Amino acid sequence: MYGAERGARDGVPEEDREVAEVPERGRVSGGGRAGRRPLRVVEVTGPSMVPTLYHGDLLLVQYGVPVRPGDVVILRHPFQQDLLVVKRATERRPGGWWVRGDNTFAGGDSTDYGVVPAELVLARVRARYRPLAKGQRSVTAVVGWALSALRPVRSASSRLRAR
């Protein structure tokens, strides 16, 4: 799953949207004090995080925050560093993080490329927003969408382990 820029059609102005990118190092660290952590909106493409995230979901991600096992994170692909990927950080290992997709059939995680160096893990996903589908116009469908559209992305169960 990759971060991609979206238009203003989902309610967020074009100028407030950014493709996930590495923030300037000085701005993230905060210099030892509680600094501002950059937030970005990215779009999910691909099925590797189904059922947690679906193609077309929008994610609110935060850079420069600590990652814990079970967090959904944005990372640079270890072999194609211009490619941003969304995965779940399952375990801290020597040399970095073991990451997995929630959809075991999709592949494209640490079972393919091994441990991801910690410096390639860029951000943690804070919330998921599902845009209203084109066919959802009935009152029941809109109410159902409103109740489930914005949801925090929680860490997985403590039983989640890397394979």
N, C-alpha and C positions, 0 to 999 in steps of 0.2 A: 504494500500500500504506500502510496506516495503523497506528499504534500503538493497541492496545486492551488493556484490562484483562482478565486471565484469572482463573479461580477456582482453588481449591486442588487441583483434581482432577489436576493434572499434577505434584504433589509440592512445589510452592512455596506456603507458607501465604499466605492472603489478605492478611494485614497486611504481608507483605514485597513485595507486588506494587504497582506504581504505573504509572499511565499516563505515557507520556513527557511530560515537562513541562520548562519552562525552570527550571534551578536558580537559586538566588540568586547574583547576580554575585560577591559577596564570597567565597562558598564555593568557587566554581570557580577563580578566579584564584589562590588560595593566597597572595596577598600577597607574591610574589617568592620564596617557598620551596616546596619540594615539598609541595603540599597534597593532600588527599584528593580524588579525582575520583569524583563520584557515579555509581553503576551502577544501571541500571533494566532491567526485563524488559518487553518489548513484544511484541505479537502481530502477525503479518503478515496482512493481508487484501487480496485482489486478486492479479492475475497479472502485474503489471508487472516483477517481478524474477525471473521464471522464466527459466532453470533454477537460478539461484543460490538463490533463496528461493521457497517455495511458501506458498499460503494455509494458515494455521494454524500455521506455524512460529513459534517463540518466539525472540526475539533478546535477547541481553545487550548493552546499549548503554552507552557511557561518555561522559559530558558533559565539556566543557572540555578536550578533547585536540585537538592539531593534526590537521588533515585534509590528506591527501596525494592527489594524483591516483590514481584507482583504488579509493579507499576507499568502502565502502558507508556511507551516512550517513542520519541522521534530520534532516529539515528541516521548517520551516513552509512550507506552500504560499504562494507569493508573493501570490496573489489572495484566498485564504481562510486567513488566518493562524491560525484555530482548528483547522485541519486539518493533521495531521502526516503526512509522506510519507517513504517509504524509497526512496532512489535511489542511484546510483553517481556520485560526484564525479569527472568525467572530466578537467576542465581548469580551471585558475585563469585567470580573465580579468579585465580591468579592471571593477571593480564587483562582483566576487563569483565564484561557481562555476558552471560549466556542468555540469548533472546529467543523467544518462540512466538509463532503465530498461533492464535486461538483456534484456527481451522487447521487441523493436523494434515488434511489432504492437500492443502495449497502449497506447502513447502516454502523455500526462500527464507530460512532462518538459520540459527546456529548449527542445526544439524547438517546444513550445507556448507557454511563458511566458518564454523568454529566460534571461538570466543571473540566478542567485539571489544576492541580497546575502549576504555572508559572515555577517552577524549572524543570518540565518534558518537557517543550518546549525548545528544544536544539538548533535549527538552523532555518534560513530562507532560502527558495529556491530563488536563484538569476537567474538561467537560466535553460532551458530545451533543451536537445539535442536528436533528434530522429534519431536513427541509420538507415541507408539505408536498406530497405527491400530486401530480397533475389531476388524477382522477378522484382525489379526496375532496369532495364538495358537500357531501351530506353533513347534517349537524352531528350525527353520531361519529362519523369519520373525523371531522374536525376536532371534536371534543377528545376523542381517543388520541389523535395526534398531539393536541395541546398538553395532555397529561404525560406523554412520553417523549416529546420532542427534545427537551433540554434535560440532560441527566449527567450527573458527575460520573466519571469513569473511575470505578473503584478498583482497588487491588484485588487480585484473585485470592482464592482460598489459601490458607497456610499450607495446604497439602500439595500445592502446585510445585513441582520439581522438574528440573531439566532432565532430559533423557539422554 
